[in-house]
Structure formats: C-alpha cells, structure tokens
C-alpha cells in the first residue's frame, strides 16, 4: 500500500516539475517565470521527496533526511523567489507589456 501511495506522490511531483519547466520556457517575463519555478520546486520537488519518504519509511535515516529537505525547500524557495523578484524590480526589469496591472507601482505612488 505504501508503494502505491509513494508512486502517486512521485508521479504528481514529476507532473508539477514538468509543468514548471514548460512555464520557465513559455512564460514571457522574469516575474512570471519566477512564479512558475517556485511552484515547481515547492510542490513538485516536495511531492517527490514525500513519495520517496513513504517508500523508505518515516522513521528511517533516509526518511528523516527527506523530511528535513522538504522543510528546507518549503522555507527557502519562496524567500529566494521573493529576493530575486525584488532585485529584478529594483534593478529596473520591466513587466511584460501586456501585463494588466502593476501593484508595486500603485503602492509606491501612494
């Protein structure tokens, strides 16, 4: 039973990773690409790690290491994406010309 559940999590994680890679190639600007890759890492890679943790067992050395990797990715990936997006915005990288609104510019003008 745990093999089936682990396989399901790994397949779902691979799906998220594939869609994240497609989004990295297809999306128009750096801000949209950061969003796609962050979702790819947090949902896809963490699902793969959780599936491998189900395979290996929760209380084994491998299970504890994968759990620590999941916690590390969940904490650092969104923070790194925010830092990259903020750095891109401060350095003057423009939004895609068909972007609907710029909330950062609206907040800055207040």
Buried (B, 14 or more C-beta within 10 A) or exposed (E): EEEEEBEEBBEBBBEBBEBBBEBBEEBEBBBBBBBBBBBBBBBBBBBBBBBBBBBBEEEEEEBBBBBEBBEEBBEEBBEBBEEBBEEBBEEEEEBEEEEEEEEEEEEEEE
